[in-house]
Amino acid sequence: MSPSTDGTFDEVCAMTVLLAIGTRKGLFLATSDDDRRSWRVGDVQLSGHAIYAVAIDSRRTTPRLLAGVDSSHFGPSVALSDDLGATWQESDIAPLAFPTDAGVAVERVWQIAPGGPAEPEVVYAGTQPSALFRSTDGGRTYELVRGLWEHPHRTQWGAGFGGQAIHTILPHPDDPRRVLVAMSTGGVYRTADGGASWAPSNTGVKAYFLPDPWPEFGQCVHKVARDAADPDRYYLQNHHGVYRSSDGGSTWQSIADTLPSDFGFAIVAHPRRAGVIWNFPLTADGERHPVDRRCRVFRSTDAGATWSPQASGLPEDPFYPVVLRDAMATDDADPAGVYFGARSGEVFASRDEGETWSTVVAHLPDVLCVRAASL
Amino acid sequence: MPTVLVPGVLRGDAGGAARLEIAVGGTLRAVLDEVGARWPRLERRIRDEGGALRRHVNVYVDGTDCRWAGGLDAPVTARAEIQVLPSVAGG
């Protein structure tokens, strides 16, 4: 802590924020000790592995880092660190594996999501092919959630260009029996009985690329975020379309009217304030560049009714890279930090909820995911 | 007994060893099963959980790519040398 001008100690200045950056060639950990004004970026970790998923499990005194580690040669795995990245551990037995009767193998880990506060050792993982795994030992080892794997729709779930995967897992913060997942393609599914049974939840979400554009399932959902203040309110970035659900995912309404485009991958929510969300619009499916070639984040403070661009401090030159579905995140500080990384290897941070931005680091490999939390 | 030659990048998963003496032979499958029992992390770098060789890992039995010698059924003699090599792939 440091004394401020009025003689009191300034707790904010003592806060350390950790930013985990997963890239196509390894994991980078950045830390800030000055309320996110400057960042120290460490050397590459888990080098040579694509890190499609990273999680900071803050339910522990020292947060546990979990990374989906993907070797193009030696397959996927999950590594974890209990010393903030100084060392990494991997279970001797395969952390994630399909049972023999499934007849398939895990190709990639796309998402790692700590469970709710009532289940401190539960961690979920979403994989390619589309499957949900659940850990009860803090993320060391996982078991297939058979209720979803054996869903009769599964054989009709498709694959997008990135593969067929469950990329979003949102355990309900108050009810551990309720979990929402999203996949490309397939759409949103929910359970209310701890994973035994699952139902599609895509009413109102369009699948323009199918003969019936309003199917029960089959949508190409890119990402879903939960409102921090209202756990039954969700925000969804679709393959064209941005939606809100105010009934726990039962129905979805468009919130794209004042966005410059309804295409994009990422959508994130404020860690505390209701109705505050960000996304990074791209021009269109067939033109995957930022709208007008401008590096701009869009924020809504009214649950998507209206959106405004935020670009102060972001590159002003023509900007072409894409921000992938997990390459945007918020932290848990106050005011909230917002972060995003681009496929060009740049990572940007805002310490004031998107009002102003600075560059954390450039020239990394393609950024696949970011997560941030105060320590 | 057959010997498995471990590439440098995987020696951390084999207790640091460059060569593993395997007290099981007959087929490559049997050898890899034994590797899996003793060094499970090493074995899953070579095969997925369904038992298939990973696409970009090449296994040579006495200098012959096992994919041209019966795959996992490739015969392994008591003096066989089994070399695991990552393929030239990546971007």
Chai-1 contact restraints between the chains, C-beta under 6 A:
chainA,res_idxA,chainB,res_idxB,connection_type,confidence,min_distance_angstrom,max_distance_angstrom,comment,restraint_id
A,S72,B,G90,contact,1.0,0.0,6.0,A-B,restraint_1
A,H73,B,H56,contact,1.0,0.0,6.0,A-B,restraint_2
A,H73,B,V57,contact,1.0,0.0,6.0,A-B,restraint_3
A,H73,B,P86,contact,1.0,0.0,6.0,A-B,restraint_4
A,F74,B,R45,contact,1.0,0.0,6.0,A-B,restraint_5
A,G75,B,D48,contact,1.0,0.0,6.0,A-B,restraint_6
A,G75,B,R54,contact,1.0,0.0,6.0,A-B,restraint_7
A,D92,B,P40,contact,1.0,0.0,6.0,A-B,restraint_8
A,D92,B,R41,contact,1.0,0.0,6.0,A-B,restraint_9
A,I93,B,P40,contact,1.0,0.0,6.0,A-B,restraint_10
A,A94,B,R44,contact,1.0,0.0,6.0,A-B,restraint_11
A,A97,B,E49,contact,1.0,0.0,6.0,A-B,restraint_12
A,F98,B,E49,contact,1.0,0.0,6.0,A-B,restraint_13
A,A105,B,D48,contact,1.0,0.0,6.0,A-B,restraint_14
A,A105,B,E49,contact,1.0,0.0,6.0,A-B,restraint_15
A,A105,B,G50,contact,1.0,0.0,6.0,A-B,restraint_16
